[in-house]
Amino acid sequence: MEPLDPAQENHADGSEAPVHGAAEYGSAGRILGAVRFAAESFLTSQTMSERIDEVLAELGAAADVSRVYVFENELAADGDLVTCQRFEWAAPGIPPQIDNPVMQRMSYERSGLEMWARELSQGRIYESRVGQYTQSERDFALPQKTQSYLLVPLMVEGSWWGFIGFDECTSPRRWEKPVRDALQAAGSILSAAIQGWNARREKERLLERQRTFTEAAWRRAAEWEAVLASIVDGVWVVDTDMQVTFANEGARRIFGARRIEDLLRPWSEYVIFAEIFDAAEKPVGVEEMPPLRALQGQATTDIGTQIVLRSTGERKYLGLSAAPIRDSTGEIVGAVAVATDRTQQVEFGRLKDQFIRVAAHELKTPVAIMKGYAQLALRVGDQTSPSQRERLRAIDRGSDRIDRIIQDLLSVSQVYAEGFALHFKPADLRELTVAAIGSLSKEAPDREILLDAPAAAPVLVDVDRIGYVLRSLLDNAVRYSPAGGPIAVTIDVKTDEGSAGTGGPGTVTVSIADQGIGISPTKQRHLFEPFFRAHTDTPYDYGGMGVGLFTSREIVRQHGGTIWFESSEGEGSTFHFRLPLGDVDERAQGLDRG
């Protein structure tokens, strides 16, 4: 049935409604008293369940009904609107329905009670009684012996939350307007209380979440602080004004400060601890240092830096890195800097280089003496037997090998120290290549080396160093072609248009190709690293220091050129290096480093 219009003064059967008497107003007054009790109770309650049973009992007694109950709406998984009974009060002798499974997740639509949803969702009271029940209402109400009922919507934050209902099981009660109004007031009080409880619960949830996040943040900060304090590297954090806001124990050790707190100052004031230089020992200003560059959005990695402590005069070698710190919007709010103390590595490297130089020089003299006597004996030894002469030649070849090892060690030492001292002079790269081929032919007379060099290749080079590159590449080509096969050497001169054959601006490329064992793809990227040998522990391990390509690359680089290769395992390799051509006089002025 449709809800009764509160302004309707007639019964559904057409008879006139009685004038409201003292009994109705007395009942409404008692209900309003129960409403006041509900309001006071809910004000002191933290949750709905804390005092709802008392409130429902007061309302039930004041309204003189059989049952009072509260239903809450839910959306089922399939989107159907269902309602569940949460609380109930029943008068003495009236069977409660709180445990009735029908009252849990009851679908308005499937129960045929769409009229409840239609009216209650609009904030209107719904009532009905025996004689006016629809079939669905009879199926729902009569098993509970409900003769009359009234439902008051509960609206929370403008949405339909559920309803509070009142059942009369002793007679088909007609709900008079004063009583309806009073019960609607009770619904309004309960709606306001639910809204307050929801707000309080949401606030507590947010506070708990905030507490959890705060505790996690503090714990994470403590963990990071412990990590940063324990690492050896120096770590600083600066704000946008270059004020150091954090420094760890590693930073204190690097700058020789007495306390970490002494480092919490503007970065520009660090000059009181040390003089600061770049890797070339040039003084560095604050504006050039990695932390300031990081504040400008430029991350830096392992910038070579030197400091000289003012307190002790000790020189330290650092690798300084820095990166910007950004907030959630991407704005730079600071920078972090990390300094790795490389002083021991640098000093060890110097000692190593010094040892290599000293050992190499010490070896040169006895090797030269041994080679000299062997060559002298070969020239004047007419009385020596063939076997003795072969032994002397072996000594001579061994001396040459030791001399090459010594030269390799010295070259590597020079690369790591200050680079090669190059002495540039005009030369023809074709002639240098022919000389290198001739030298190798003496050691491997049975190997065929084919030269394709149609034009002269005038260059300005350090003749000895480029000769080293040519001999190293040719030696590798022969060494790693155990099955024989010709070695193809090509010289390709490319000059600018109009200067062909003049030695003008352009390039010359030397290519040395073999048909040997080739190089594994997994090892090719390491080929120019010092002391790397691609065929170590293989049947093709023919010895050597593994520094020829490393040294050759540095020599070519210092000549303003490039070196590269192609290789297929089992098919052979081709190594190329390219040098610039140009005006000899002009390049001599710019490149002479002798």
Phi and psi in degrees as a GROMACS rama.xvg file:
@    title "Ramachandran Plot"
@    xaxis  label "Phi"
@    yaxis  label "Psi"
@TYPE xy
-74.4068  151.948  GLU-2
-64.9663  153.804  PRO-3
-79.7685  134.087  LEU-4
-68.2051  125.416  ASP-5
-55.7814  -25.6787  PRO-6
-85.3101  -8.73203  ALA-7
-66.2975  126.403  GLN-8
-107.952  4.7961  GLU-9
-113.959  153.293  ASN-10
-73.3999  165.297  HIS-11
-64.8309  -24.7233  ALA-12
-84.5521  2.31056  ASP-13
97.4005  -11.6456  GLY-14
-74.5863  155.215  SER-15
-74.884  140.276  GLU-16
-73.6199  144.317  ALA-17
-68.9739  151.85  PRO-18
-66.2945  136.056  VAL-19
-59.2706  127.778  HIS-20
-105.903  -172.063  GLY-21
-63.5608  -30.6577  ALA-22
-64.3374  -43.8413  ALA-23
-65.2262  -45.2766  GLU-24
-66.216  -32.8729  TYR-25
-66.1678  -41.4225  GLY-26
-63.9575  -41.8644  SER-27
-63.097  -38.5415  ALA-28
-63.7242  -41.0868  GLY-29
-64.1408  -38.9495  ARG-30
-63.1294  -42.8383  ILE-31
-63.206  -33.5191  LEU-32
-63.213  -40.8073  GLY-33
-66.4702  -32.5238  ALA-34
-64.305  -41.448  VAL-35
-61.9133  -41.7192  ARG-36
-59.9306  -42.4784  PHE-37
-61.6244  -44.7118  ALA-38
-60.2645  -46.2597  ALA-39
-64.0497  -40.2427  GLU-40
-65.7374  -44.1415  SER-41
-67.6161  -30.8736  PHE-42
-62.694  -30.9154  LEU-43
-99.1615  5.10466  THR-44
-98.4854  139.453  SER-45
-88.4576  -25.1618  GLN-46
-138.068  164.981  THR-47
-65.7212  -39.1653  MET-48
-75.1124  -11.0445  SER-49
-63.1339  -44.683  GLU-50
-134.891  14.5014  ARG-51
-63.8131  -34.5718  ILE-52
-62.9848  -41.2953  ASP-53
-64.1705  -42.1181  GLU-54
-65.2058  -44.1384  VAL-55
-63.535  -37.8483  LEU-56
-64.4712  -41.9287  ALA-57
-63.2767  -44.1846  GLU-58
-65.4655  -42.6591  LEU-59
-62.1768  -44.0405  GLY-60
-67.7307  -41.0259  ALA-61
-67.0224  -36.9097  ALA-62
-86.58  -7.99281  ALA-63
56.0952  53.4071  ASP-64
-115.399  172.052  VAL-65
-86.83  -37.1431  SER-66
-143.234  148.058  ARG-67
-131.063  134.959  VAL-68
-147.704  160.76  TYR-69
-125.782  127.761  VAL-70
-114.084  143.395  PHE-71
-119.71  137.176  GLU-72
-83.157  152.718  ASN-73
-145.34  158.975  GLU-74
-101.188  124.303  LEU-75
-71.6426  168.928  ALA-76
-59.0962  -31.0933  ALA-77
-87.6535  6.94557  ASP-78
89.1581  -0.197796  GLY-79
-75.3388  139.358  ASP-80
-83.417  120.446  LEU-81
-123.087  165.838  VAL-82
-135.677  147.254  THR-83
-130.511  135.834  CYS-84
-77.3001  126.66  GLN-85
-104.754  -40.9674  ARG-86
-139.257  156.096  PHE-87
-157.559  145.519  GLU-88
-125.34  137.613  TRP-89
-127.802  138.228  ALA-90
-67.3315  159.289  ALA-91
-56.2714  134.255  PRO-92
85.9033  -7.66695  GLY-93
-99.057  124.383  ILE-94
-67.7175  126.056  PRO-95
-71.2353  156.694  PRO-96
-116.736  6.98607  GLN-97
-60.6907  -28.5875  ILE-98
-97.108  5.3351  ASP-99
-74.4537  119.12  ASN-100
-61.5311  -21.9532  PRO-101
-61.9292  -28.5482  VAL-102
-81.0741  -1.61787  MET-103
-109.347  126.799  GLN-104
52.9995  48.6018  ARG-105
-83.6236  123.621  MET-106
-82.3506  126.696  SER-107
-60.3035  -43.7914  TYR-108
-70.5892  -49.8282  GLU-109
-70.0962  -22.2919  ARG-110
-85.9249  -3.8196  SER-111
73.8064  21.5735  GLY-112
-110.347  36.8923  LEU-113
-59.2883  -28.2059  GLU-114
-65.0562  -29.7463  MET-115
-61.0342  -53.5723  TRP-116
-60.1279  -40.4841  ALA-117
-62.4828  -44.252  ARG-118
-82.3468  -45.8913  GLU-119
-64.7972  -37.0826  LEU-120
-65.2699  -19.9538  SER-121
-92.6608  5.77402  GLN-122
82.921  18.5046  GLY-123
-107.222  144.13  ARG-124
-68.0324  145.834  ILE-125
-124.377  134.494  TYR-126
-140.345  154.682  GLU-127
-160.725  166.329  SER-128
-153.523  165.261  ARG-129
-53.0787  140.033  VAL-130
96.8131  -20.6001  GLY-131
-120.481  -1.93545  GLN-132
-63.3706  140.053  TYR-133
-75.7047  172.109  THR-134
-60.6352  -39.9169  GLN-135
-65.1625  -40.2839  SER-136
-63.9833  -40.4995  GLU-137
-61.7256  -42.7009  ARG-138
-62.1627  -32.1751  ASP-139
-85.3322  -45.65  PHE-140
-86.9323  -39.9826  ALA-141
-64.6561  -37.7941  LEU-142
-60.0813  -22.9811  PRO-143
-93.243  2.31073  GLN-144
62.2605  31.6113  LYS-145
-85.1725  118.736  THR-146
-90.6808  -25.5183  GLN-147
-160.313  146.233  SER-148
-148.375  159.731  TYR-149
-140.193  131.543  LEU-150
-116.692  131.42  LEU-151
-113.459  123.373  VAL-152
-67.392  146.039  PRO-153
-109.779  111.211  LEU-154
-105.957  121.534  MET-155
-121.341  118.419  VAL-156
52.896  41.3311  GLU-157
80.4488  0.182327  GLY-158
-115.378  152.29  SER-159
-79.2886  109.359  TRP-160
-85.1287  -38.0524  TRP-161
168.649  -145.933  GLY-162
-157.401  158.129  PHE-163
-109.679  131.199  ILE-164
-119.627  154.477  GLY-165
-130.333  122.439  PHE-166
-108.722  143.338  ASP-167
-120.387  117.038  GLU-168
-102.433  -3.23004  CYS-169
-101.348  -22.9518  THR-170
-160.027  157.279  SER-171
-76.7614  76.3358  PRO-172
-65.5198  139.711  ARG-173
-97.8402  126.739  ARG-174
-88.702  107.541  TRP-175
-74.3002  159.043  GLU-176
-57.6798  -46.6135  LYS-177
-58.6834  -38.4387  PRO-178
-69.3723  -42.9093  VAL-179
-59.1077  -44.8267  ARG-180
-62.3158  -42.0627  ASP-181
-66.004  -41.9312  ALA-182
-67.3689  -34.3339  LEU-183
-64.6742  -35.9665  GLN-184
-62.5169  -39.3447  ALA-185
-61.4652  -41.2701  ALA-186
-62.8884  -38.2334  GLY-187
-65.2113  -42.3561  SER-188
-62.1173  -44.6356  ILE-189
-64.6034  -39.1385  LEU-190
-60.782  -45.0205  SER-191
-63.3637  -38.9261  ALA-192
-65.4152  -42.4184  ALA-193
-61.5669  -41.6707  ILE-194
-61.5657  -41.8615  GLN-195
-64.7174  -42.7806  GLY-196
-64.3528  -40.7052  TRP-197
-61.8272  -43.3502  ASN-198
-63.3691  -41.5251  ALA-199
-65.2022  -42.242  ARG-200
-63.6185  -41.4995  ARG-201
-65.3201  -39.4324  GLU-202
-63.9494  -43.4385  LYS-203
-64.7848  -37.8215  GLU-204
-63.742  -43.2351  ARG-205
-66.1558  -39.8632  LEU-206
-64.6266  -40.9899  LEU-207
-64.4187  -40.7088  GLU-208
-64.3073  -40.6586  ARG-209
-64.5214  -41.4334  GLN-210
-61.8648  -41.9268  ARG-211
-63.0149  -45.3726  THR-212
-64.1101  -41.4083  PHE-213
-64.4696  -45.4507  THR-214
-62.3852  -41.5781  GLU-215
-64.367  -39.2574  ALA-216
-65.8094  -44.9316  ALA-217
-63.6271  -40.6092  TRP-218
-64.8503  -43.4997  ARG-219
-64.3476  -40.3893  ARG-220
-63.0268  -41.3353  ALA-221
-65.0463  -38.7855  ALA-222
-64.5359  -45.4245  GLU-223
-64.6271  -38.9488  TRP-224
-63.547  -39.7232  GLU-225
-65.2685  -40.5539  ALA-226
-64.0498  -48.7703  VAL-227
-64.1707  -34.2939  LEU-228
-69.6975  -27.1581  ALA-229
-90.6057  -18.8521  SER-230
-77.4368  154.666  ILE-231
-74.5406  -37.1398  VAL-232
-63.4034  151.004  ASP-233
-80.7566  135.783  GLY-234
-128.635  132.647  VAL-235
-129.471  150.295  TRP-236
-124.968  129.903  VAL-237
-121.416  150.373  VAL-238
-89.691  -174.435  ASP-239
-68.242  -12.8038  THR-240
-96.4295  11.0964  ASP-241
64.5469  24.1182  MET-242
-85.5831  126.365  GLN-243
-74.0456  119.839  VAL-244
-105.029  -14.2859  THR-245
-150.23  141.164  PHE-246
-148.711  146.844  ALA-247
-106.178  -177.107  ASN-248
-64.7336  -35.1881  GLU-249
-61.4201  -38.2087  GLY-250
-65.3382  -39.2809  ALA-251
-62.3196  -43.4427  ARG-252
-64.5995  -41.6291  ARG-253
-61.0492  -45.0129  ILE-254
-93.8373  3.65564  PHE-255
64.8498  28.0187  GLY-256
-76.9626  153.248  ALA-257
-75.1839  -36.6789  ARG-258
-135.292  152.677  ARG-259
-60.9874  -36.6017  ILE-260
-58.7032  -27.836  GLU-261
-66.1311  -20.4893  ASP-262
-86.5019  -11.0544  LEU-263
-83.2874  76.8188  LEU-264
-149.28  171.18  ARG-265
-56.792  140.171  PRO-266
-58.9829  -32.1575  TRP-267
-63.1783  -20.3956  SER-268
-86.1682  0.620954  GLU-269
-68.1977  -10.525  TYR-270
-65.5464  -15.2476  VAL-271
-73.1496  -20.2108  ILE-272
-90.8853  -35.6179  PHE-273
-160.515  154.573  ALA-274
-80.3094  140.661  GLU-275
-120.484  130.922  ILE-276
-131.624  161.371  PHE-277
-86.1173  -174.813  ASP-278
-63.4805  -25.4455  ALA-279
-90.6041  12.0116  ALA-280
66.4717  28.3828  GLU-281
-93.7704  133.352  LYS-282
-56.5497  140.601  PRO-283
-113.196  128.719  VAL-284
-83.4721  163.053  GLY-285
-59.1188  -37.5343  VAL-286
-69.0862  -14.7918  GLU-287
-95.6137  -7.51543  GLU-288
-81.2802  150.935  MET-289
-53.6579  -39.8549  PRO-290
-59.0873  -41.5663  PRO-291
-68.965  -37.2155  LEU-292
-65.4212  -34.0927  ARG-293
-66.812  -36.9886  ALA-294
-65.5086  -21.3235  LEU-295
-91.0176  6.46201  GLN-296
93.5993  7.60336  GLY-297
-106.845  110.394  GLN-298
-77.8245  141.79  ALA-299
-127.95  151.815  THR-300
-133.482  122.877  THR-301
51.8199  52.5627  ASP-302
-77.1217  124.308  ILE-303
-64.1839  124.504  GLY-304
-140.266  143.058  THR-305
-121.482  142.611  GLN-306
-129.636  147.961  ILE-307
-120.646  112.638  VAL-308
-65.4007  131.547  LEU-309
-71.9862  -27.676  ARG-310
-73.7081  -34.0281  SER-311
-124.814  -14.4088  THR-312
79.0492  3.49278  GLY-313
-69.22  136.838  GLU-314
-98.3918  133.162  ARG-315
-125.317  145.606  LYS-316
-110.903  122.432  TYR-317
-121.201  151.796  LEU-318
-108.587  112.04  GLY-319
-107.427  125.259  LEU-320
-123.178  152.78  SER-321
-153.852  151.788  ALA-322
-147.047  149.558  ALA-323
-72.8372  151.153  PRO-324
-107.33  125.936  ILE-325
-117.239  148.612  ARG-326
-86.2784  -173.608  ASP-327
-64.308  -19.4342  SER-328
-91.6973  -3.76616  THR-329
92.6287  -1.83385  GLY-330
-76.1792  139.119  GLU-331
-75.2564  123.498  ILE-332
-116.41  -0.0599203  VAL-333
171.743  -169  GLY-334
-150.525  152.019  ALA-335
-117.7  137.263  VAL-336
-125.048  141.819  ALA-337
-129.171  129.927  VAL-338
-118.587  124.072  ALA-339
-102.571  124.201  THR-340
-79.1746  111.001  ASP-341
-106.572  17.9622  ARG-342
-59.2858  -46.7971  THR-343
-64.3809  -38.268  GLN-344
-64.2218  -43.8058  GLN-345
-63.292  -45.4247  VAL-346
-64.5883  -40.5099  GLU-347
-63.6249  -41.3803  PHE-348
-60.6895  -39.7105  GLY-349
-65.2586  -42.8089  ARG-350
-62.9461  -40.4972  LEU-351
-63.1336  -46.7225  LYS-352
-63.1841  -39.7676  ASP-353
-64.8226  -40.7345  GLN-354
-62.5314  -43.5341  PHE-355
-62.2055  -43.9987  ILE-356
-63.4451  -44.7193  ARG-357
-65.3038  -45.9547  VAL-358
-63.4475  -40.7797  ALA-359
-63.4419  -44.6709  ALA-360
-65.8802  -37.2863  HIS-361
-67.5385  -31.719  GLU-362
-76.3215  -29.1694  LEU-363
-59.1143  -41.3996  LYS-364
-64.66  -54.8797  THR-365
-63.7653  -33.4705  PRO-366
-65.819  -42.5321  VAL-367
-62.4071  -40.6134  ALA-368
-63.8754  -45.6345  ILE-369
-61.4607  -43.1355  MET-370
-66.7571  -40.3359  LYS-371
-62.9906  -45.2218  GLY-372
-65.5112  -37.721  TYR-373
-63.8871  -44.3457  ALA-374
-67.2374  -38.3318  GLN-375
-62.3911  -43.5874  LEU-376
-63.7575  -35.2687  ALA-377
-68.1836  -34.552  LEU-378
-76.0613  -38.1573  ARG-379
-108.614  0.205167  VAL-380
-86.8458  65.587  GLY-381
-67.9184  -23.8034  ASP-382
-88.9288  -3.57157  GLN-383
-78.2419  145.847  THR-384
-77.1751  163.159  SER-385
-56.5509  -39.3207  PRO-386
-66.8071  -36.9242  SER-387
-67.7603  -39.8106  GLN-388
-64.2643  -36.4022  ARG-389
-65.0789  -37.0714  GLU-390
-65.7381  -38.7281  ARG-391
-65.1193  -39.8542  LEU-392
-63.6316  -37.9345  ARG-393
-62.5139  -39.6056  ALA-394
-64.1504  -40.8124  ILE-395
-63.4097  -45.148  ASP-396
-65.7084  -40.744  ARG-397
-62.2494  -36.8724  GLY-398
-64.1405  -42.0499  SER-399
-61.8533  -40.2842  ASP-400
-65.0313  -44.5022  ARG-401
-62.3391  -38.6921  ILE-402
-63.4448  -39.8567  ASP-403
-64.6785  -38.9755  ARG-404
-62.4756  -41.8393  ILE-405
-61.7494  -44.3592  ILE-406
-63.9344  -38.4015  GLN-407
-62.1156  -45.0763  ASP-408
-61.9423  -42.9478  LEU-409
-65.2986  -38.6082  LEU-410
-64.6238  -45.9945  SER-411
-60.8456  -42.3544  VAL-412
-59.8936  -42.0505  SER-413
-65.9669  -39.1404  GLN-414
-60.6531  -45.3178  VAL-415
-74.1589  -25.2405  TYR-416
-83.169  -86.8137  ALA-417
-127.572  9.17653  GLU-418
87.7464  172.625  GLY-419
-78.409  147.882  PHE-420
-91.1757  106.856  ALA-421
-96.6791  140.681  LEU-422
-118.266  99.54  HIS-423
-83.1657  139.863  PHE-424
-155.092  156.682  LYS-425
-63.7538  140.785  PRO-426
-156.494  165.17  ALA-427
-106.373  115.814  ASP-428
-63.6909  -27.3101  LEU-429
-63.8018  -44.8173  ARG-430
-64.8858  -38.2944  GLU-431
-64.7168  -36.3768  LEU-432
-68.2256  -42.792  THR-433
-60.4169  -41.431  VAL-434
-64.286  -41.7593  ALA-435
-65.0851  -38.8634  ALA-436
-65.05  -40.162  ILE-437
-64.04  -39.9683  GLY-438
-64.0484  -42.1321  SER-439
-69.1747  -33.1084  LEU-440
-63.5011  -28.9096  SER-441
-66.8655  -34.7674  LYS-442
-84.4945  -29.3803  GLU-443
-131.913  71.3642  ALA-444
-65.5087  -19.0193  PRO-445
-87.4236  -2.88517  ASP-446
-94.1151  137.14  ARG-447
-91.9869  123.445  GLU-448
-121.133  118.789  ILE-449
-102.183  128.064  LEU-450
-111.892  128.179  LEU-451
-120.452  97.5863  ASP-452
-140.298  82.6788  ALA-453
-70.0761  -19.9496  PRO-454
-133.652  157.909  ALA-455
-67.0432  152.595  ALA-456
-129.463  81.3157  ALA-457
-69.9141  127.301  PRO-458
-138.866  165.953  VAL-459
-115.762  106.511  LEU-460
-143.185  168.45  VAL-461
-85.3667  107.841  ASP-462
-58.4775  -43.6819  VAL-463
-65.3424  -41.0551  ASP-464
-69.0632  -43.418  ARG-465
-67.7817  -33.716  ILE-466
-60.9192  -37.9482  GLY-467
-61.3889  -44.2531  TYR-468
-60.6567  -47.4109  VAL-469
-61.8489  -45.12  LEU-470
-65.1741  -39.0938  ARG-471
-63.4628  -45.7556  SER-472
-68.8625  -40.7262  LEU-473
-65.5358  -40.8738  LEU-474
-62.315  -41.4987  ASP-475
-64.3129  -40.5116  ASN-476
-61.7582  -41.7134  ALA-477
-72.06  -43.9226  VAL-478
-62.3624  -40.7824  ARG-479
-100.83  27.3887  TYR-480
-123.724  65.5417  SER-481
-64.3482  -23.331  PRO-482
-85.8333  3.9522  ALA-483
87.4481  -149.618  GLY-484
94.1255  148.663  GLY-485
-71.8465  151.631  PRO-486
-102.381  123.091  ILE-487
-102.341  122.705  ALA-488
-114.557  125.474  VAL-489
-124.587  136.61  THR-490
-118.197  120.325  ILE-491
-118.309  115.269  ASP-492
-100.769  126.009  VAL-493
-124.451  116.382  LYS-494
-112.241  162.031  THR-495
-64.9423  155.438  ASP-496
-57.0548  130.261  GLU-497
93.2321  -4.51426  GLY-498
-121.986  16.1307  SER-499
-58.7361  131.482  ALA-500
78.647  3.69984  GLY-501
-103.865  -8.24342  THR-502
77.8244  16.5504  GLY-503
-72.7636  -167.477  GLY-504
-57.6473  136.529  PRO-505
161.382  -162.051  GLY-506
-138.356  160.002  THR-507
-128.643  132.255  VAL-508
-119.051  128.089  THR-509
-105.333  128.111  VAL-510
-122.801  131.214  SER-511
-124.137  112.599  ILE-512
-114.932  136.219  ALA-513
-121.45  170.632  ASP-514
-117.062  41.455  GLN-515
-92.5192  -145.555  GLY-516
-83.2862  -13.8749  ILE-517
70.3183  -174.872  GLY-518
-130.229  135.474  ILE-519
-61.9445  137.792  SER-520
-56.5421  -31.934  PRO-521
-71.4945  -16.8849  THR-522
-106.17  -8.31934  LYS-523
-64.788  -36.3929  GLN-524
-70.4301  -13.0342  ARG-525
-98.3198  0.0951549  HIS-526
-62.9357  -31.5343  LEU-527
-94.382  10.7787  PHE-528
-81.823  147.032  GLU-529
-66.1582  139.104  PRO-530
66.7414  14.9536  PHE-531
-91.5252  130.253  PHE-532
-125.172  119.456  ARG-533
-67.9858  -22.8973  ALA-534
-113.797  23.6804  HIS-535
-60.4623  137.899  THR-536
62.8777  29.1017  ASP-537
-122.698  168.612  THR-538
-61.9597  -12.3524  PRO-539
-104.913  24.536  TYR-540
-83.6605  99.7916  ASP-541
-101.776  19.9991  TYR-542
81.6354  -166.124  GLY-543
104.004  162.577  GLY-544
-85.1426  -20.4283  MET-545
76.7712  28.8535  GLY-546
-120.636  -1.90706  VAL-547
-62.2484  -47.7336  GLY-548
-70.6213  -37.2465  LEU-549
-59.2651  -49.1189  PHE-550
-66.7646  -40.0823  THR-551
-62.4036  -42.0676  SER-552
-60.385  -40.8031  ARG-553
-68.6795  -38.5032  GLU-554
-63.2422  -47.806  ILE-555
-63.5312  -41.062  VAL-556
-60.7913  -42.8768  ARG-557
-70.9043  -13.6269  GLN-558
-90.8165  4.10122  HIS-559
79.7425  20.2756  GLY-560
-113.598  -171.845  GLY-561
-136.145  157.341  THR-562
-137.587  139.594  ILE-563
-156.891  177.947  TRP-564
-154.956  162.052  PHE-565
-127.61  142.895  GLU-566
-151.665  140.854  SER-567
-125.687  123.976  SER-568
-60.0587  127.839  GLU-569
86.7617  -6.17802  GLY-570
-120.282  -22.9414  GLU-571
125.258  178.7  GLY-572
-137.679  153.201  SER-573
-130.668  122.356  THR-574
-107.518  136.897  PHE-575
-124.938  146.492  HIS-576
-140.217  143.361  PHE-577
-122.834  133.812  ARG-578
-122.701  153.126  LEU-579
-79.537  142.713  PRO-580
-91.6065  -179.597  LEU-581
156.741  -179.718  GLY-582
-66.312  120.264  ASP-583
-60.4261  -46.3664  VAL-584
-63.7936  -42.7894  ASP-585
-64.3633  -44.5852  GLU-586
-69.9068  -31.3289  ARG-587
-62.808  -38.6511  ALA-588
-68.009  -36.2636  GLN-589
-88.5532  -21.4373  GLY-590
-114.404  -9.12713  LEU-591
-65.8604  111.327  ASP-592
-117.326  25.789  ARG-593
